[in-house]
Structures are given as C-alpha cells and as structure tokens.
Amino acid sequence: MSAELTSVESRLDAGAFAGAMAPFALERGARIALAVSGGADSMALARLLAAWARDNGADLTAITVDHRLRAEAAAEARQVAEWLAPYCPHVTLAWEEGTQQPQGRSPQKAAREARYGLMAAWCARENRSHLFLAHHADDQVETFLIRLTRGSGINGLAAMAPLTRLRAAAGEVLLARPLLAFTKADVADVCRRFAQPWLEDPSNENRAAARIRFRQAARLLEDEGFSRDRLLETVGHMQRARAALDHATHQLLRTATAWDQYGAVRVSLQAWSAAPEEIALRALSALLTAAGGHVYGPRFESLTRIAAQMRKGPWRDSTLHGCFIARDADCFLIHREAAAIDHAVAVQAGTPVLWDGRFRVTLPQGMTGGPFRIAAWTGAELPVSGPDVPVRLRASLPAIYDSAGLAALPHAGYLRADLAQQGAEQPDVTCIQALSTLLGLPAADESAFFT
C-alpha cells in the first residue's frame, strides 16, 4: 500500500476535470457509476468524480469487484469501501466463479471479462447510464504501441475512445474515460493533493515484462522525436479518421439493411457492392458481429476473402464468424449459423438473461416450476399453431426447457399446456441486434487490457 506520489506540475484540477467531463453531456440527476480497483488511478478518479457529482447533482456509486483470484481480494475491497465511505457510496460485487480454474482462458482474462460483465449488469439493473474508468494518456500510448506491433488498422490505432458501449443482459452501459488527455503524473498528483492512499495491484506484475518493453520502446521513440505528445497526436488523427469512416458506414447500414425479429438481417447487395471497399468491409464486419452475437469482428483475412467473392461472383453461400451468408433475390441475408451455437444458460423468472449474445430473454414472474434453461430450438419441436417461423432460422432461436422437456417457444407463440393452465404468460424475448446496436458509439474493445 502506498500513500505518497509526487508530480512536477499539476494540470488536473477541478476546472480541468470539469472540462474533461463536458463532452459526456450528463444532466443533473444523472445516475452514474465508477469502477474502483483501489489503485492510484482509480482512487484519483474517485476523488475528482465524487466532487464533480456533488457539484453537478449527479448520483454516483463506486463499484469494486472481488474477483477471488487472491486471498487478499476481499480485504482489499473492504479497504476501498472504507476509503470511499466519507464521500462516495460503494458496492462490492463478487465473482463467484473466481475460485475455479477457467477452461481455455487465462485467469486474468477470465477475471477481466467477468469484472466488466458484473459491473455492466449492475449498472443496467440500477439504471446507471455511464460507468467511468480511469484510463489515462500513458495507457493510451501503450495501447497504441501494442496495437502497432499487432499490425492493427485504423480502429486499433485509434486506441481507446472516450466513450464506448458495453452490452449486458439487463441492458447497455456506456464506458466513459475522462482522463485520456492527462498523464500518469497528472493523475498521481491528484492522490498527492488529497493525501489519498491506494493499493498496489499485484496483477500488474503479470504484465510487467510487456509493459517494460513498451515503455522502453516509447523512450527509444522519444529519442527519435516520437514523444508522448506526438504519439497522442497520431492517436487523435486515427480517431478522427475512424469517426469519418464510422459515419459513412452508419449511413450505409441505415439505408441498406433491415433486421427481423428472428435476428436475421437483409442487406441490399447493390448498395453494399457500390460502397467503397473500406466502408463495405466495415459494414459487413459489423453485421456479422451483431448477427453472430459477438463482441469482436471476424478476422480481417477471412472478411476480405468473403467480401471479394461476394463482389466479384459468382455468388456462393458462405459461413463466417458463426453466421450464414445467403443470397435472397437482390439482397443477401445474414443470420446465425445454427451449428455454431453451443450455448445453454439457466434462467429464473423475472431476471433478464442474454442468450447467445443476441436475445434478451425474461421469464414472467408467474412461470413457476423449473429449473428452466435456455438453449437452441432444435427446429423439430414446432407446434401446429403460432407464427410461421422460417425453417432455416428455427434452430438459431431460443427455446425454454425444464425437467419435463420443452416449456416454451417464444418466437412460435408456444407455451406448454400445464404452464398455460397455471396462468403463466409467454416469456419476453427481445432481439438486440436492432440497427441501433450498430450505430453511434463503438463497442467496448481491447482497452480492457489496461484495467
């Protein structure tokens, strides 16, 4: 635990922070949240944001996640709560699976995903519109250098956006980063001014080698004239380029696509083919990401190969990124590939569940019995009544099962007789790949590497 930091000059005072908050355009009474690990960066942001919330009539709650990967985690969460108690309400969320060894992922990556998922779900349930994060300019430079070594395109080299969108079962939350224009030294000075203690994050040791290499690279580049400010200028150029490309992509998506309630999207082949190649690729990637229920898009090599074949012909139905791309008259249709679905999730009445990244499912309070689970509809269990669900889409839709078998098929209007006799209503199912999920803010990205 540390209690003192020094900085040669402070640029991050209340006035500067108010300027950094202005672009978020929060109204009085806004309900917001703050991710606090207990490190120096997040504790500094806690002091600044709490004062700003008090002066601007915002309702702020800080969130700490006990990931249970270390025995000290619970005590650290209690310490953070104690520090915050005089000026900011605080909640601790526990990752119950943290004591289990994740399969196919590193514990750190699993914890990172769980941390974001828990905080986003809490914010959605509590009607908190924004979740604030303490990323700063030094993080931005490291992100840029890491992306550069990976051969990233404009999106990657634009690094972290001030505002991104994170999806949870109960809704969406905006991730806000007000400190991107300020350095680590600026942020450190806030802790010094407030005499604010903080926790040293042992997980940083797991990334120490990579961080040291990139910091050494940054110093080497600075000797050649590529200072931190220059690199941040380059990031700014990339962000403006990304915004322009996103605008053109959004225009194409608005005018050339139509989603249905089954999570399939129909796209004008003529409009898509006539778009500049970069815009067409971005639109196709966004559509495949949404239709497949993913967070990240397909591999660029695979995307360009499929796009070239679609443009030049002859047409050939294809699969990519867990989706099926088929010709439909003068359009092409993208929908979830049933064979790629391997997702079943338990669900309780009244609690929204995000299934396969595509449908938000809520069982009505009157639906008793269970336990219930949501899995892909086999397609063979089609009741004689109800809407005529397209055959090719049936196996990509959610079905509700219990110990007695099939309980409900929301898209087919089917509810098992015994449940109907109990007065249960149809489960509520919302397709979240509405056009709005593809427009406006970018989705949360690999910037989670730094939290």
C-alpha positions as CSV (number, residue, x, y, z in Angstrom):
1,M,0.0,0.0,0.0
2,S,1.3,3.4,-0.9
3,A,0.4,6.9,0.4
4,E,2.5,9.4,-1.5
5,L,3.1,10.4,-5.1
6,T,4.8,13.4,-6.5
7,S,4.5,15.4,-9.7
8,V,6.4,18.4,-11.0
9,E,3.2,20.2,-12.1
10,S,-0.5,19.6,-11.8
11,R,-2.7,20.0,-14.8
12,L,-5.6,18.0,-13.4
13,D,-7.5,20.3,-11.1
14,A,-11.3,20.7,-10.6
15,G,-11.6,23.1,-13.6
16,A,-9.6,20.8,-15.9
17,F,-11.7,17.9,-14.9
18,A,-14.9,19.7,-15.4
19,G,-13.8,20.4,-19.0
20,A,-13.0,16.7,-19.5
21,M,-16.5,15.8,-18.3
22,A,-18.3,18.3,-20.5
23,P,-18.3,16.1,-23.7
24,F,-20.3,13.5,-21.8
25,A,-23.2,16.0,-21.5
26,L,-24.6,14.5,-18.3
27,E,-27.7,16.2,-17.0
28,R,-28.4,16.9,-13.4
29,G,-29.7,13.8,-11.6
30,A,-27.7,11.5,-13.9
31,R,-27.2,8.1,-12.3
32,I,-23.6,7.1,-12.9
33,A,-21.0,4.6,-11.6
34,L,-17.3,4.3,-11.2
35,A,-15.0,1.3,-11.4
36,V,-12.6,1.4,-8.5
37,S,-9.8,-1.2,-8.1
38,G,-8.1,0.7,-5.3
39,G,-5.1,1.6,-7.4
40,A,-3.8,5.1,-7.6
41,D,-5.5,5.9,-11.0
42,S,-9.0,4.8,-9.9
43,M,-8.7,6.4,-6.4
44,A,-7.7,9.7,-8.1
45,L,-10.7,9.5,-10.4
46,A,-12.9,8.7,-7.4
47,R,-11.9,11.9,-5.7
48,L,-12.4,14.0,-8.8
49,L,-15.6,12.4,-9.9
50,A,-17.2,12.5,-6.4
51,A,-16.6,16.2,-6.2
52,W,-17.9,16.8,-9.7
53,A,-21.0,14.7,-8.9
54,R,-21.7,16.7,-5.8
55,D,-21.4,20.0,-7.6
56,N,-23.4,18.9,-10.6
57,G,-26.2,17.0,-8.9
58,A,-25.2,13.5,-10.2
59,D,-25.9,10.3,-8.3
60,L,-22.6,8.4,-8.1
61,T,-21.8,4.9,-6.8
62,A,-18.4,3.3,-6.9
63,I,-18.0,-0.4,-7.7
64,T,-15.3,-2.8,-6.7
65,V,-15.2,-6.4,-8.0
66,D,-13.8,-9.1,-5.7
67,H,-12.5,-11.5,-8.3
68,R,-11.5,-14.0,-5.7
69,L,-8.3,-14.9,-7.5
70,R,-6.3,-13.9,-4.5
71,A,-6.9,-14.4,-0.8
72,E,-6.4,-10.6,-0.2
73,A,-9.0,-9.5,-2.7
74,A,-11.9,-9.4,-0.2
75,A,-9.9,-7.4,2.3
76,E,-8.8,-5.0,-0.4
77,A,-12.4,-4.4,-1.4
78,R,-13.2,-3.6,2.2
79,Q,-10.3,-1.2,2.3
80,V,-11.6,0.6,-0.8
81,A,-15.0,0.9,0.7
82,E,-13.5,2.4,3.9
83,W,-11.6,5.0,1.9
84,L,-14.6,5.9,-0.1
85,A,-17.1,6.0,2.7
86,P,-16.7,9.7,3.6
87,Y,-17.6,10.9,0.1
88,C,-19.0,8.2,-2.2
89,P,-21.4,5.3,-1.8
90,H,-19.7,2.0,-2.7
91,V,-20.7,-1.6,-3.6
92,T,-18.6,-4.7,-3.9
93,L,-19.5,-7.3,-6.5
94,A,-18.2,-10.9,-6.1
95,W,-17.2,-13.1,-8.9
96,E,-18.4,-16.4,-7.5
97,E,-16.5,-18.5,-10.2
98,G,-13.2,-16.8,-9.4
99,T,-12.1,-19.7,-7.2
100,Q,-12.4,-22.1,-10.2
101,Q,-9.8,-22.5,-12.9
102,P,-11.2,-21.2,-16.2
103,Q,-11.0,-23.5,-19.2
104,G,-9.4,-22.2,-22.3
105,R,-8.6,-18.8,-20.9
106,S,-6.0,-17.3,-18.5
107,P,-7.3,-16.5,-15.0
108,Q,-6.5,-12.8,-15.7
109,K,-8.5,-12.7,-18.9
110,A,-11.4,-14.6,-17.4
111,A,-11.4,-12.2,-14.4
112,R,-11.3,-9.2,-16.7
113,E,-14.3,-10.4,-18.7
114,A,-16.2,-11.2,-15.5
115,R,-15.3,-7.9,-14.0
116,Y,-16.8,-5.9,-16.9
117,G,-19.8,-8.3,-17.1
118,L,-20.6,-7.9,-13.4
119,M,-20.3,-4.1,-13.4
120,A,-22.3,-3.7,-16.6
121,A,-25.1,-5.9,-15.4
122,W,-25.2,-4.0,-12.1
123,C,-25.3,-0.7,-13.9
124,A,-28.1,-1.9,-16.2
125,R,-30.2,-3.2,-13.2
126,E,-29.6,0.1,-11.2
127,N,-30.3,2.3,-14.2
128,R,-26.8,3.7,-14.3
129,S,-26.1,5.2,-17.7
130,H,-22.3,5.6,-17.5
131,L,-19.5,3.5,-16.0
132,F,-16.4,5.6,-15.5
133,L,-12.9,4.2,-16.0
134,A,-9.5,5.7,-15.0
135,H,-7.6,5.1,-18.2
136,H,-5.1,8.0,-18.9
137,A,-2.8,9.2,-21.6
138,D,0.1,6.9,-20.7
139,D,-2.3,3.9,-21.1
140,Q,-3.3,5.4,-24.4
141,V,0.2,5.5,-25.7
142,E,0.9,1.9,-24.5
143,T,-2.3,0.8,-26.2
144,F,-1.2,2.4,-29.5
145,L,2.2,0.8,-29.4
146,I,0.7,-2.6,-28.6
147,R,-1.8,-2.3,-31.5
148,L,1.0,-1.1,-33.8
149,T,3.0,-4.3,-33.1
150,R,-0.1,-6.3,-34.0
151,G,-0.4,-4.7,-37.3
152,S,-3.8,-3.1,-36.4
153,G,-5.7,-0.9,-38.8
154,I,-7.3,2.5,-38.1
155,N,-9.7,1.2,-35.5
156,G,-6.9,-0.4,-33.5
157,L,-4.5,2.5,-33.8
158,A,-7.2,4.9,-32.7
159,A,-6.7,3.2,-29.3
160,M,-9.3,3.9,-26.6
161,A,-12.3,6.1,-27.3
162,P,-13.6,8.4,-24.6
163,L,-17.0,6.7,-24.8
164,T,-17.8,3.1,-25.8
165,R,-20.8,0.9,-25.3
166,L,-20.8,-2.4,-23.3
167,R,-23.7,-4.8,-23.5
168,A,-25.2,-6.7,-20.6
169,A,-28.2,-9.0,-20.2
170,A,-30.3,-6.3,-18.5
171,G,-29.3,-3.5,-20.9
172,E,-26.4,-1.4,-22.1
173,V,-24.0,0.8,-20.2
174,L,-21.6,3.5,-21.6
175,L,-18.0,3.2,-20.6
176,A,-16.6,6.7,-20.0
177,R,-12.9,7.7,-19.9
178,P,-12.5,11.3,-18.8
179,L,-8.7,11.1,-18.1
180,L,-7.4,10.3,-21.6
181,A,-5.9,13.8,-22.0
182,F,-4.0,13.6,-18.8
183,T,-0.8,11.8,-18.0
184,K,0.0,9.3,-15.2
185,A,1.9,12.1,-13.4
186,D,-1.2,14.3,-13.6
187,V,-3.3,11.6,-12.1
188,A,-0.7,10.8,-9.5
189,D,-0.8,14.4,-8.4
190,V,-4.4,14.2,-7.5
191,C,-3.7,11.5,-5.0
192,R,-0.9,13.6,-3.5
193,R,-3.2,16.7,-3.2
194,F,-5.9,14.7,-1.5
195,A,-3.4,12.7,0.6
196,Q,-5.2,9.7,-0.8
197,P,-3.8,6.2,-0.1
198,W,-4.1,3.5,-2.7
199,L,-3.4,-0.2,-3.3
200,E,-0.6,-1.6,-5.4
201,D,-2.1,-4.1,-7.9
202,P,-0.2,-7.4,-7.8
203,S,-1.7,-8.3,-11.2
204,N,0.5,-5.6,-12.7
205,E,3.4,-7.9,-12.1
206,N,1.9,-10.4,-14.6
207,R,2.1,-7.7,-17.3
208,A,5.4,-6.2,-16.1
209,A,7.6,-7.6,-18.8
210,A,5.3,-6.5,-21.7
211,R,4.8,-3.1,-20.1
212,I,8.5,-2.5,-19.5
213,R,9.3,-3.4,-23.1
214,F,6.7,-1.0,-24.5
215,R,7.9,1.7,-22.1
216,Q,11.4,1.2,-23.3
217,A,10.2,1.4,-26.8
218,A,8.4,4.6,-26.0
219,R,11.7,6.1,-24.6
220,L,13.6,4.9,-27.7
221,L,11.0,6.5,-30.0
222,E,11.1,9.7,-27.9
223,D,14.9,10.0,-28.6
224,E,14.0,10.0,-32.3
225,G,11.4,12.7,-31.9
226,F,8.3,10.5,-31.3
227,S,7.4,11.9,-27.9
228,R,4.3,11.0,-26.0
229,D,2.6,14.1,-27.2
230,R,3.5,13.2,-30.8
231,L,2.1,9.7,-30.4
232,L,-1.0,11.1,-28.9
233,E,-1.4,13.4,-31.9
234,T,-1.2,10.3,-34.1
235,V,-3.9,8.7,-32.0
236,G,-6.0,11.8,-32.4
237,H,-5.6,11.6,-36.2
238,M,-6.6,8.0,-36.2
239,Q,-9.6,8.7,-34.0
240,R,-10.8,11.4,-36.5
241,A,-10.3,9.0,-39.4
242,R,-12.2,6.3,-37.6
243,A,-15.1,8.7,-36.8
244,A,-15.3,9.6,-40.5
245,L,-15.3,6.0,-41.6
246,D,-17.8,5.1,-39.0
247,H,-20.1,7.9,-40.2
248,A,-20.0,6.6,-43.7
249,T,-20.5,3.0,-42.6
250,H,-23.5,4.0,-40.4
251,Q,-25.1,5.8,-43.4
252,L,-24.8,2.6,-45.4
253,L,-26.3,0.5,-42.6
254,R,-29.2,2.9,-42.2
255,T,-30.2,2.8,-45.8
256,A,-29.3,-0.7,-47.0
257,T,-30.2,-3.1,-44.1
258,A,-33.4,-4.4,-42.4
259,W,-33.5,-6.7,-39.3
260,D,-36.3,-9.0,-38.4
261,Q,-37.4,-10.3,-35.1
262,Y,-35.5,-13.6,-35.6
263,G,-32.1,-11.9,-35.6
264,A,-31.5,-12.1,-39.3
265,V,-30.6,-9.1,-41.4
266,R,-31.3,-8.5,-45.1
267,V,-28.8,-6.3,-47.0
268,S,-29.2,-4.7,-50.4
269,L,-26.4,-6.3,-52.5
270,Q,-26.4,-3.4,-55.0
271,A,-25.9,-0.7,-52.3
272,W,-23.3,-2.8,-50.4
273,S,-21.4,-3.5,-53.6
274,A,-21.4,0.1,-54.7
275,A,-19.9,1.3,-51.4
276,P,-16.1,2.0,-51.2
277,E,-14.3,-1.2,-50.2
278,E,-13.3,0.0,-46.7
279,I,-16.9,1.0,-46.0
280,A,-18.3,-2.2,-47.3
281,L,-15.9,-4.2,-45.2
282,R,-16.7,-2.3,-42.1
283,A,-20.5,-2.8,-42.7
284,L,-20.1,-6.5,-43.3
285,S,-17.9,-6.9,-40.2
286,A,-20.5,-5.0,-38.1
287,L,-23.4,-7.1,-39.4
288,L,-21.6,-10.4,-38.9
289,T,-20.6,-9.3,-35.4
290,A,-24.2,-8.4,-34.4
291,A,-25.9,-11.3,-36.2
292,G,-23.4,-13.8,-34.6
293,G,-23.8,-12.3,-31.1
294,H,-20.1,-11.5,-30.8
295,V,-18.2,-8.6,-29.2
296,Y,-15.4,-8.6,-31.7
297,G,-15.5,-8.8,-35.5
298,P,-14.2,-11.6,-37.8
299,R,-10.5,-11.9,-38.8
300,F,-9.6,-9.4,-41.4
301,E,-8.2,-12.0,-43.8
302,S,-11.4,-14.1,-43.7
303,L,-13.5,-11.0,-44.1
304,T,-11.7,-9.7,-47.1
305,R,-11.8,-13.1,-48.8
306,I,-15.5,-13.5,-48.4
307,A,-16.2,-9.8,-49.4
308,A,-14.1,-10.2,-52.6
309,Q,-16.1,-13.3,-53.6
310,M,-19.4,-11.6,-52.9
311,R,-18.4,-8.6,-55.0
312,K,-16.9,-10.4,-58.0
313,G,-19.1,-13.5,-58.0
314,P,-20.3,-16.0,-59.0
315,W,-22.3,-16.0,-55.8
316,R,-21.7,-18.8,-53.4
317,D,-23.4,-19.1,-50.0
318,S,-20.8,-19.0,-47.2
319,T,-20.3,-19.2,-43.5
320,L,-18.2,-16.8,-41.5
321,H,-17.9,-15.8,-37.8
322,G,-20.7,-18.1,-36.8
323,C,-23.1,-16.7,-39.4
324,F,-24.6,-17.9,-42.7
325,I,-24.5,-15.6,-45.7
326,A,-27.0,-16.5,-48.3
327,R,-28.4,-14.8,-51.5
328,D,-32.0,-13.7,-51.3
329,A,-33.1,-12.2,-54.6
330,D,-31.4,-8.8,-54.9
331,C,-30.3,-8.9,-51.3
332,F,-28.1,-11.1,-49.2
333,L,-29.2,-12.5,-45.9
334,I,-27.0,-12.9,-42.8
335,H,-28.2,-15.0,-39.9
336,R,-26.8,-17.1,-37.1
337,E,-25.3,-20.4,-38.1
338,A,-27.2,-23.0,-36.0
339,A,-24.2,-25.4,-36.0
340,A,-22.1,-22.7,-34.3
341,I,-24.4,-22.3,-31.3
342,D,-23.3,-24.1,-28.2
343,H,-24.9,-22.0,-25.5
344,A,-27.3,-23.0,-22.8
345,V,-27.9,-20.8,-19.8
346,A,-30.0,-21.2,-16.6
347,V,-32.8,-18.6,-16.2
348,Q,-35.1,-17.6,-13.3
349,A,-38.4,-15.9,-13.5
350,G,-38.1,-12.1,-13.6
351,T,-34.4,-12.0,-14.3
352,P,-33.2,-11.0,-17.8
353,V,-30.7,-13.3,-19.4
354,L,-28.7,-12.6,-22.5
355,W,-28.7,-15.7,-24.7
356,D,-26.1,-16.4,-27.4
357,G,-25.3,-12.6,-27.4
358,R,-28.4,-12.0,-29.5
359,F,-31.6,-12.3,-27.5
360,R,-32.6,-10.9,-24.1
361,V,-35.0,-13.4,-22.5
362,T,-37.1,-12.8,-19.4
363,L,-39.4,-15.4,-17.9
364,P,-42.6,-13.9,-16.4
365,Q,-42.9,-13.9,-12.6
366,G,-45.9,-16.3,-12.9
367,M,-43.8,-19.0,-14.6
368,T,-43.3,-21.4,-11.7
369,G,-41.6,-24.8,-11.6
370,G,-38.2,-25.3,-13.2
371,P,-35.3,-25.2,-13.1
372,F,-35.5,-23.6,-16.5
373,R,-32.8,-23.3,-19.1
374,I,-32.5,-21.6,-22.5
375,A,-30.9,-23.5,-25.4
376,A,-31.2,-23.5,-29.1
377,W,-34.5,-24.7,-30.5
378,T,-34.0,-28.0,-32.3
379,G,-36.4,-26.9,-35.0
380,A,-38.2,-30.2,-34.9
381,E,-40.5,-29.2,-32.0
382,L,-42.7,-26.8,-34.0
383,P,-46.2,-26.6,-32.6
384,V,-49.1,-26.6,-35.1
385,S,-50.3,-23.2,-34.1
386,G,-48.5,-19.8,-33.9
387,P,-46.5,-17.8,-36.4
388,D,-44.8,-19.4,-39.3
389,V,-41.1,-19.2,-38.3
390,P,-38.8,-19.6,-41.3
391,V,-37.4,-23.1,-41.4
392,R,-33.8,-22.0,-41.9
393,L,-33.9,-19.8,-38.8
394,R,-35.7,-22.2,-36.3
395,A,-32.6,-23.8,-35.0
396,S,-31.0,-20.5,-34.3
397,L,-33.7,-19.3,-31.9
398,P,-34.0,-19.7,-28.2
399,A,-36.3,-22.3,-26.6
400,I,-37.1,-22.7,-22.9
401,Y,-36.7,-26.1,-21.3
402,D,-37.3,-27.7,-17.9
403,S,-37.2,-31.2,-16.5
404,A,-40.3,-32.1,-18.4
405,G,-38.8,-31.0,-21.8
406,L,-39.8,-28.2,-24.0
407,A,-41.6,-25.5,-22.0
408,A,-41.9,-22.5,-24.4
409,L,-41.0,-21.4,-27.9
410,P,-41.4,-17.6,-27.7
411,H,-40.9,-17.0,-31.4
412,A,-43.5,-19.6,-32.3
413,G,-46.0,-18.4,-29.7
414,Y,-45.9,-21.8,-27.9
415,L,-46.3,-22.3,-24.2
416,R,-46.8,-25.8,-22.8
417,A,-50.3,-26.5,-21.6
418,D,-49.6,-27.1,-18.0
419,L,-47.7,-23.8,-17.7
420,A,-50.5,-22.0,-19.5
421,Q,-53.1,-23.5,-17.1
422,Q,-51.0,-22.1,-14.2
423,G,-51.6,-18.7,-15.6
424,A,-48.1,-18.2,-16.9
425,E,-47.5,-15.8,-19.7
426,Q,-45.2,-16.1,-22.7
427,P,-41.5,-15.3,-21.9
428,D,-40.4,-11.9,-23.2
429,V,-37.8,-12.1,-25.9
430,T,-36.1,-9.1,-27.5
431,C,-33.7,-9.3,-30.4
432,I,-30.9,-7.0,-29.5
433,Q,-29.3,-6.8,-33.0
434,A,-31.5,-3.9,-33.8
435,L,-30.0,-1.3,-36.1
436,S,-29.3,0.9,-33.1
437,T,-26.6,-1.6,-31.8
438,L,-24.6,-0.9,-35.0
439,L,-24.9,2.9,-34.9
440,G,-23.4,5.6,-32.8
441,L,-20.8,4.5,-30.3
442,P,-18.2,1.8,-30.8
443,A,-18.5,-1.4,-28.7
444,A,-16.1,-1.9,-25.8
445,D,-12.8,-3.2,-27.1
446,E,-9.4,-4.5,-26.0
447,S,-8.8,-1.4,-23.9
448,A,-10.0,-3.7,-21.1
449,F,-6.3,-4.9,-21.2
450,F,-5.5,-1.9,-19.0
451,T,-7.9,-2.4,-16.2
